[in-house]
Amino acid sequence: MKKQFAVIGLGGFGESVALELMRLGHDVLGIDCSEDKANRMADKLTQTVIANASDEEALRELDLHRFDAVLIAIGEHIEVSVLCTMHVISLEAKEVWVKAITPTHHKIVEKLGASRVFHPEYEMGLRVAQSLAHPNMLDYISLGDNYFVIEIRPGEVLEDRPLSELRIDDKEVRLLAIKHGQSVSLNPSPDQRLRRNDHLVLVGEEEALRHFSENL
Ligand code: ADP
Protein backbone atom coordinates (compact mmCIF):
# COMPACT_ATOMS: atom_id res chain seq x y z
CA MET A 1 0.00 0.00 0.00
CA LYS A 2 1.29 3.40 -0.98
CA LYS A 3 2.15 5.51 2.06
CA GLN A 4 2.79 9.21 2.55
CA PHE A 5 6.02 10.32 4.24
CA ALA A 6 7.59 13.68 5.03
CA VAL A 7 11.36 13.99 5.42
CA ILE A 8 12.58 17.17 7.11
CA GLY A 9 16.27 17.83 6.36
CA LEU A 10 17.65 16.55 3.06
CA GLY A 11 21.30 16.10 4.08
CA GLY A 12 23.10 12.85 3.25
CA PHE A 13 20.92 10.79 5.60
CA GLY A 14 17.53 12.39 4.89
CA GLU A 15 18.20 12.24 1.16
CA SER A 16 19.03 8.53 1.20
CA VAL A 17 15.90 7.69 3.26
CA ALA A 18 13.70 9.83 0.98
CA LEU A 19 15.07 8.28 -2.22
CA GLU A 20 14.69 4.74 -0.90
CA LEU A 21 11.07 5.43 0.13
CA MET A 22 10.40 6.67 -3.41
CA ARG A 23 12.05 3.57 -4.85
CA LEU A 24 9.75 1.47 -2.64
CA GLY A 25 6.76 3.16 -4.30
CA HIS A 26 5.71 5.65 -1.62
CA ASP A 27 5.05 9.39 -1.76
CA VAL A 28 7.65 11.64 -0.14
CA LEU A 29 7.49 15.31 0.72
CA GLY A 30 11.03 16.64 1.23
CA ILE A 31 11.58 19.77 3.31
CA ASP A 32 14.80 21.74 3.62
CA CYS A 33 15.69 25.35 4.36
CA SER A 34 18.31 25.31 1.63
CA GLU A 35 16.90 26.34 -1.72
CA ASP A 36 19.76 24.49 -3.37
CA LYS A 37 18.99 21.18 -1.62
CA ALA A 38 15.25 21.42 -2.23
CA ASN A 39 15.73 22.25 -5.92
CA ARG A 40 18.23 19.44 -6.41
CA MET A 41 15.68 16.94 -5.05
CA ALA A 42 12.63 18.50 -6.76
CA ASP A 43 12.31 16.01 -9.61
CA LYS A 44 13.29 13.00 -7.47
CA LEU A 45 10.61 13.32 -4.77
CA THR A 46 6.83 13.68 -4.99
CA GLN A 47 7.11 17.25 -3.70
CA THR A 48 9.77 19.46 -2.15
CA VAL A 49 9.27 22.56 -0.05
CA ILE A 50 11.74 25.19 1.11
CA ALA A 51 10.94 25.86 4.76
CA ASN A 52 12.62 26.52 8.08
CA ALA A 53 12.05 23.46 10.28
CA SER A 54 12.06 25.54 13.46
CA ASP A 55 9.22 27.76 12.24
CA GLU A 56 5.95 26.33 13.58
CA GLU A 57 3.76 28.35 11.20
CA ALA A 58 5.68 27.14 8.16
CA LEU A 59 5.28 23.54 9.37
CA ARG A 60 1.56 24.02 10.08
CA GLU A 61 0.96 24.89 6.43
CA LEU A 62 2.28 21.47 5.42
CA ASP A 63 -0.54 19.57 7.18
CA LEU A 64 1.91 17.07 8.63
CA HIS A 65 -0.90 15.19 10.43
CA ARG A 66 -1.98 13.69 7.09
CA PHE A 67 1.33 11.79 6.66
CA ASP A 68 1.87 8.21 7.81
CA ALA A 69 5.19 9.28 9.34
CA VAL A 70 7.46 12.30 9.55
CA LEU A 71 11.23 11.83 9.71
CA ILE A 72 13.29 14.66 11.20
CA ALA A 73 16.79 14.24 9.80
CA ILE A 74 18.60 17.35 10.99
CA GLY A 75 21.74 16.35 12.80
CA GLU A 76 23.91 19.39 12.46
CA HIS A 77 21.88 21.75 14.66
CA ILE A 78 20.46 20.04 17.75
CA GLU A 79 18.41 23.10 18.68
CA VAL A 80 16.61 23.09 15.31
CA SER A 81 15.98 19.34 15.56
CA VAL A 82 14.52 19.70 19.07
CA LEU A 83 12.29 22.66 18.14
CA CYS A 84 11.15 20.91 14.98
CA THR A 85 10.32 17.73 16.94
CA MET A 86 8.29 19.77 19.43
CA HIS A 87 6.32 21.50 16.65
CA VAL A 88 5.73 18.36 14.60
CA ILE A 89 4.40 16.54 17.68
CA SER A 90 2.16 19.46 18.65
CA LEU A 91 0.84 19.53 15.06
CA GLU A 92 -0.33 15.97 15.73
CA ALA A 93 1.79 14.06 13.26
CA LYS A 94 0.94 10.36 13.64
CA GLU A 95 4.45 8.98 13.83
CA VAL A 96 7.58 11.07 14.43
CA TRP A 97 11.02 9.55 13.85
CA VAL A 98 14.09 11.57 14.77
CA LYS A 99 17.78 11.27 13.95
CA ALA A 100 19.80 12.10 17.07
CA ILE A 101 23.49 12.86 17.19
CA THR A 102 24.22 12.80 20.93
CA PRO A 103 22.77 10.93 23.92
CA THR A 104 21.37 14.22 25.29
CA HIS A 105 19.70 14.98 21.97
CA HIS A 106 18.23 11.45 22.09
CA LYS A 107 16.87 11.95 25.63
CA ILE A 108 15.30 15.32 24.85
CA VAL A 109 13.43 14.22 21.72
CA GLU A 110 12.36 11.01 23.44
CA LYS A 111 10.91 13.04 26.33
CA LEU A 112 9.13 15.27 23.83
CA GLY A 113 7.34 12.16 22.55
CA ALA A 114 9.24 11.08 19.40
CA SER A 115 7.99 7.63 18.35
CA ARG A 116 11.47 6.44 17.45
CA VAL A 117 14.94 7.92 17.89
CA PHE A 118 18.05 6.54 16.22
CA HIS A 119 21.74 7.39 15.77
CA PRO A 120 22.76 6.33 12.27
CA GLU A 121 26.47 7.04 12.76
CA TYR A 122 26.70 5.32 16.15
CA GLU A 123 24.63 2.34 14.97
CA MET A 124 26.68 2.01 11.78
CA GLY A 125 29.86 2.23 13.89
CA LEU A 126 28.70 -0.75 15.97
CA ARG A 127 27.94 -2.73 12.82
CA VAL A 128 31.29 -1.99 11.24
CA ALA A 129 33.10 -2.95 14.49
CA GLN A 130 31.15 -6.23 14.64
CA SER A 131 31.98 -6.99 11.01
CA LEU A 132 35.67 -6.25 11.57
CA ALA A 133 35.77 -8.44 14.68
CA HIS A 134 33.75 -11.28 13.07
CA PRO A 135 34.53 -11.23 9.35
CA ASN A 136 32.33 -14.24 8.51
CA MET A 137 29.28 -12.51 10.04
CA LEU A 138 27.47 -10.62 7.28
CA ASP A 139 24.57 -9.13 9.21
CA TYR A 140 22.86 -9.28 12.60
CA ILE A 141 19.76 -8.16 14.51
CA SER A 142 19.81 -7.74 18.27
CA LEU A 143 16.67 -9.21 19.88
CA GLY A 144 17.56 -7.94 23.36
CA ASP A 145 18.51 -10.02 26.43
CA ASN A 146 21.78 -10.85 24.63
CA TYR A 147 20.01 -12.83 21.89
CA PHE A 148 20.83 -12.22 18.23
CA VAL A 149 19.85 -13.37 14.78
CA ILE A 150 22.99 -13.55 12.65
CA GLU A 151 23.78 -14.27 9.03
CA ILE A 152 27.12 -15.97 8.51
CA ARG A 153 29.20 -17.30 5.68
CA PRO A 154 30.42 -20.79 6.59
CA GLY A 155 33.95 -21.90 5.62
CA GLU A 156 34.48 -23.54 2.23
CA VAL A 157 35.28 -26.88 3.88
CA LEU A 158 31.56 -27.25 4.54
CA GLU A 159 30.68 -27.04 0.88
CA ASP A 160 28.57 -30.00 -0.28
CA ARG A 161 28.29 -31.34 3.26
CA PRO A 162 24.87 -32.06 4.83
CA LEU A 163 23.61 -29.67 7.50
CA SER A 164 23.55 -32.53 10.02
CA GLU A 165 27.37 -32.35 10.04
CA LEU A 166 27.23 -28.84 11.48
CA ARG A 167 26.07 -30.39 14.76
CA ILE A 168 23.84 -27.52 15.67
CA ASP A 169 22.93 -27.93 19.31
CA ASP A 170 19.30 -26.86 19.13
CA LYS A 171 19.23 -25.83 22.80
CA GLU A 172 21.72 -23.04 22.27
CA VAL A 173 21.78 -22.18 18.59
CA ARG A 174 19.00 -22.69 16.06
CA LEU A 175 19.31 -22.65 12.32
CA LEU A 176 16.43 -20.57 10.95
CA ALA A 177 17.20 -20.52 7.25
CA ILE A 178 19.73 -20.95 4.48
CA LYS A 179 20.19 -18.05 2.11
CA HIS A 180 21.48 -18.52 -1.40
CA GLY A 181 21.63 -15.24 -3.32
CA GLN A 182 18.10 -13.84 -3.19
CA SER A 183 16.43 -17.16 -2.34
CA VAL A 184 15.76 -18.27 1.23
CA SER A 185 14.84 -21.74 2.45
CA LEU A 186 13.24 -21.76 5.87
CA ASN A 187 13.74 -24.64 8.34
CA PRO A 188 16.10 -26.58 6.06
CA SER A 189 16.18 -30.33 6.58
CA PRO A 190 19.29 -31.92 8.12
CA ASP A 191 20.14 -33.78 4.91
CA GLN A 192 20.19 -30.59 2.82
CA ARG A 193 23.72 -30.00 1.51
CA LEU A 194 25.45 -26.65 1.69
CA ARG A 195 26.27 -25.10 -1.64
CA ARG A 196 29.01 -22.63 -2.45
CA ASN A 197 28.00 -19.11 -1.30
CA ASP A 198 25.22 -20.38 0.99
CA HIS A 199 24.73 -18.29 4.12
CA LEU A 200 23.37 -19.59 7.42
CA VAL A 201 20.82 -17.61 9.42
CA LEU A 202 21.07 -18.52 13.10
CA VAL A 203 19.44 -17.43 16.34
CA GLY A 204 20.89 -17.78 19.82
CA GLU A 205 22.70 -16.14 22.70
CA GLU A 206 25.79 -14.14 21.78
CA GLU A 207 28.30 -16.45 23.44
CA ALA A 208 26.79 -19.61 21.93
CA LEU A 209 26.65 -18.02 18.48
CA ARG A 210 30.27 -16.88 18.76
CA HIS A 211 31.39 -20.32 19.85
CA PHE A 212 29.40 -21.98 17.08
CA SER A 213 30.54 -19.69 14.27
CA GLU A 214 34.22 -19.74 15.30
CA ASN A 215 34.15 -23.49 14.91
CA LEU A 216 32.64 -23.49 11.44
P1 ADP B 1 23.61 14.69 7.29
O1 ADP B 1 24.67 14.33 8.26
O2 ADP B 1 22.57 13.64 7.10
O3 ADP B 1 24.12 15.25 5.96
P2 ADP B 1 23.05 17.34 8.22
O4 ADP B 1 22.64 17.65 9.59
O5 ADP B 1 24.41 17.76 7.76
O6 ADP B 1 22.78 15.83 8.02
O7 ADP B 1 22.01 17.96 7.15
C1 ADP B 1 20.78 18.32 7.55
C2 ADP B 1 19.96 18.97 6.44
O8 ADP B 1 19.01 19.76 7.15
C3 ADP B 1 20.71 19.89 5.50
O9 ADP B 1 20.29 19.64 4.17
C4 ADP B 1 20.31 21.30 5.93
O10 ADP B 1 20.17 22.21 4.84
C5 ADP B 1 18.94 21.03 6.55
N1 ADP B 1 18.61 21.99 7.60
C6 ADP B 1 19.43 22.51 8.54
N2 ADP B 1 18.75 23.41 9.31
C7 ADP B 1 17.48 23.43 8.83
C8 ADP B 1 16.32 24.16 9.17
N3 ADP B 1 16.31 25.04 10.17
N4 ADP B 1 15.19 23.93 8.45
C9 ADP B 1 15.17 23.04 7.44
N5 ADP B 1 16.24 22.34 7.06
C10 ADP B 1 17.38 22.52 7.74
Residues whose N, C-alpha, C, O or C-beta is under 5 A from the ligand:
A	BS01	ADP	G9 L10 G11 G12 F13 G14 I31 D32 C33 S34 K37 A51 N52 A53 S54 A73 I74 G75 E76 V80
